[in-house]
Amino acid sequence: MHLWQKFLETVHLRRFAVLLVIIAVLFSFKKMISLFLLTFIFAFLVIHISNFLKERLKIPYKVSVISLYTLIVGGLYLAATIYIPKLIKQIQSLVSFVINFYNHPPKGLMTFGFGLVNL
């Protein structure tokens, strides 16, 4: 018990122990850190924008938070429904172009097993 009291009295040792615990927790959740960071970033931005709207435009805080999250979810939905199909189509076009290019190289180019060389 005497060792525990000594530990509680030593500020530097307690801080170091807390730091080790935080590092261990973060290391155990290393696959989810990006999700945590994105959550904190979105929450930080929404809080500051909502406070700005509350102070400058006199919009109620709850209304601004709900509208901002609605805009974020709507933007993600639009990005997923509009841009992802276009991205998939462009990737398919790129793959077919590269395959066609290597199957029928332009005249004046030679291959040496590792790529095309311009003559």
C-alpha positions as CSV (number, residue, x, y, z in Angstrom):
1,M,0.0,0.0,0.0
2,H,2.9,2.3,0.7
3,L,4.0,2.0,-2.9
4,W,0.6,3.0,-4.2
5,Q,0.6,6.2,-2.0
6,K,4.1,7.0,-3.3
7,F,2.8,6.6,-6.9
8,L,-0.1,8.9,-6.2
9,E,2.2,11.6,-4.8
10,T,4.6,11.6,-7.7
11,V,3.1,13.8,-10.4
12,H,5.6,13.0,-13.1
13,L,5.1,9.3,-12.7
14,R,1.3,9.6,-12.8
15,R,1.5,11.6,-16.0
16,F,3.8,9.1,-17.6
17,A,1.5,6.3,-16.6
18,V,-1.5,8.1,-18.1
19,L,0.4,8.7,-21.3
20,L,1.3,5.0,-21.5
21,V,-2.4,4.1,-21.0
22,I,-3.5,6.5,-23.7
23,I,-0.8,5.2,-26.1
24,A,-1.9,1.6,-25.4
25,V,-5.6,2.5,-26.0
26,L,-4.8,4.3,-29.3
27,F,-2.6,1.5,-30.4
28,S,-5.3,-1.1,-29.7
29,F,-7.7,1.0,-31.8
30,K,-5.3,1.8,-34.6
31,K,-7.7,0.6,-37.4
32,M,-10.4,2.9,-36.2
33,I,-8.2,6.1,-35.6
34,S,-9.2,7.5,-39.0
35,L,-12.8,7.2,-38.2
36,F,-12.3,8.9,-34.8
37,L,-10.3,11.7,-36.5
38,L,-13.0,12.3,-39.2
39,T,-15.7,12.3,-36.5
40,F,-13.8,14.9,-34.4
41,I,-13.1,17.0,-37.5
42,F,-16.8,17.0,-38.6
43,A,-17.9,17.8,-35.0
44,F,-15.4,20.6,-34.7
45,L,-16.4,22.2,-37.9
46,V,-20.2,21.8,-37.3
47,I,-19.8,23.3,-33.8
48,H,-17.9,26.3,-35.0
49,I,-20.1,26.9,-38.1
50,S,-23.2,26.6,-35.9
51,N,-21.9,29.1,-33.4
52,F,-21.1,31.5,-36.2
53,L,-24.6,31.1,-37.6
54,K,-26.1,31.5,-34.1
55,E,-24.1,34.7,-33.3
56,R,-24.1,36.4,-36.7
57,L,-27.4,35.4,-38.4
58,K,-29.4,34.7,-35.2
59,I,-30.3,31.2,-36.3
60,P,-31.1,28.8,-33.4
61,Y,-28.3,26.4,-32.6
62,K,-30.3,23.2,-33.0
63,V,-31.6,24.3,-36.4
64,S,-28.1,25.1,-37.7
65,V,-26.7,21.8,-36.5
66,I,-29.5,19.8,-38.0
67,S,-29.2,21.7,-41.3
68,L,-25.4,21.4,-41.5
69,Y,-25.5,17.6,-40.9
70,T,-28.3,17.3,-43.5
71,L,-26.2,19.2,-46.0
72,I,-23.2,16.9,-45.2
73,V,-25.2,13.7,-45.6
74,G,-26.9,15.1,-48.8
75,G,-23.5,16.0,-50.2
76,L,-22.1,12.6,-49.5
77,Y,-25.2,11.0,-51.1
78,L,-24.9,13.2,-54.2
79,A,-21.2,12.4,-54.5
80,A,-21.9,8.7,-54.2
81,T,-24.7,8.7,-56.8
82,I,-23.3,11.1,-59.3
83,Y,-19.5,10.8,-59.2
84,I,-18.8,7.2,-58.3
85,P,-20.5,5.8,-61.5
86,K,-18.5,8.4,-63.6
87,L,-15.4,7.3,-61.8
88,I,-16.1,3.6,-62.5
89,K,-16.7,4.4,-66.1
90,Q,-13.5,6.3,-66.4
91,I,-11.5,3.5,-64.8
92,Q,-13.0,1.0,-67.2
93,S,-12.2,3.2,-70.1
94,L,-8.6,3.6,-68.9
95,V,-8.1,-0.1,-68.4
96,S,-9.4,-0.9,-71.9
97,F,-7.2,1.9,-73.4
98,V,-4.1,0.5,-71.7
99,I,-4.9,-3.1,-72.8
100,N,-5.5,-1.8,-76.4
101,F,-2.3,0.2,-76.3
102,Y,-0.1,-2.8,-75.2
103,N,-1.8,-5.1,-77.7
104,H,-1.5,-2.7,-80.6
105,P,1.5,-0.4,-79.9
106,P,2.0,2.6,-82.2
107,K,4.5,2.3,-85.0
108,G,8.1,3.3,-84.1
109,L,7.9,1.8,-80.6
110,M,9.7,-1.3,-79.6
111,T,9.3,-3.5,-76.5
112,F,12.2,-5.0,-74.6
113,G,10.2,-7.0,-72.1
114,F,9.9,-4.3,-69.6
115,G,8.2,-1.5,-71.4
116,L,8.0,0.6,-74.6
117,V,11.0,2.4,-75.9
118,N,10.7,5.1,-78.5
119,L,13.0,4.7,-81.5
